[in-house]
């Protein structure tokens, strides 16, 4: 089938027609011949590449709790928000489980369910030879990135981190790191527990900015020692953390990448206080929400090119049954918030109001994640030869509420926020997922993205 999208305001720059043959964009130009073609009129509306969210947690299993969006409901929410591809951070298995085994489990979860294209990051919680020996085979199979943690039960120590970084240097694997100093957090949480400081705001107080900055600093030096593999700092949330990334680059460290998330750009730690504990407990996530100074630094980081990616860390748990019961004790609350649907609309709204160019915002939400994680130019750009992943957006103001969300979770992190933009129509590989605000995709139409460099 040949489809022509007429009158597309491509990236906010000029009005063009986009020709799609099958799954691929074949031509972009003025007044393309529409004979024997299906035609969809964009009516001069903004058209951008399909969004790429490289930080989601669909069905994340924490043991006692499991993230409530699976690959169907999570991908539907993503599509309604203009995201056409995601790379999911998978769960750990039991100790001794190989990364390959967990990736295979995730293939079973996603295949036949996701309506958007998808891939996975590996996840490493120990470094025996068998795990390190998997790197090349995983890379060859399209899993070109892996995740490690410096906190939580699955954290690894500096010796193991160095082993992972050295092996990643050999294979070309991107190492994604959750950077927080576990020892600092443990001591501060212990002090808070003993003092009876269990309200949601103490979640932020026990994970201050220096816990992030120290871990980023340490990872940068370990990466330098390992020969500078591709190092990707996930969900950077603080000015102090971003400053460490900038310092590492200034002293010559190559290949250190910086991601932030929508919540760190738009929300601050007052959300943990405003409305009392019953409201604040909705916003428990790690890293925690930060201060206004951190928001400003991250927005400036986007302008300066220091922050390369805006993702979501979408990891929802039910408010009524899984978060609210812990309103007076943040220690026992599952950590994670929803956000996969709101990322593009709110980043455009707040970014453009700040004078950030549309080109820059498309870079951090579409193009850069595709480049860093081995999907470009197949994904992340509207150009001949690329997949026809296309988002058509109305420039219209509306209020985000739970009633107009599509995730399986029972609340939105952005209740009452106004967006100046509304995703109206979404195509993935030339097929309509959302058409004029209606879901038209078949369950399971998304495909695995075999990533490569």
Buried (B, 14 or more C-beta within 10 A) or exposed (E): EBBBBBBBBBBBEEBBBBBBBEBBBBBBEEEBEBEEBEEBEBEEBBBBBBBBBBBBBBBBBBEEBBBBBBBBBBBBBBBBBBBBBBBBBBBBBEEEBBBBEBBEBBEEBBBEBBBBBBBBBBBBBEBEEEBBEBBBEBBEBBBBBBBBBBBBEBBBEEEBBBBBBBBBBBBBBBBBBBBBBBEBBEEBBEEBBEEEBBBBBBBBBBBBBBBBBBBBBBBBBBBBEBEBBBBBBBBBBBBBBBBBBBBBBEEEBEBBBBBBBBBBBBBBBBBBBEEEBEBBBBBBBBBBBBBEEBBEBBBBBBBEEBBBBBBBBBBBBBBEEBBBEBBEBBEEBBBBBBBBBBBBBBBBBBBBEEEBEBEBBBBBBBBBBBBBBBBBBBBBBBEEEBBBBBBBBBEEEEEBEEEEBBBBBBBBBBBEBEBBBBBBBBBBBBBBBBBEEEBEBEEBBBBBBBBEE
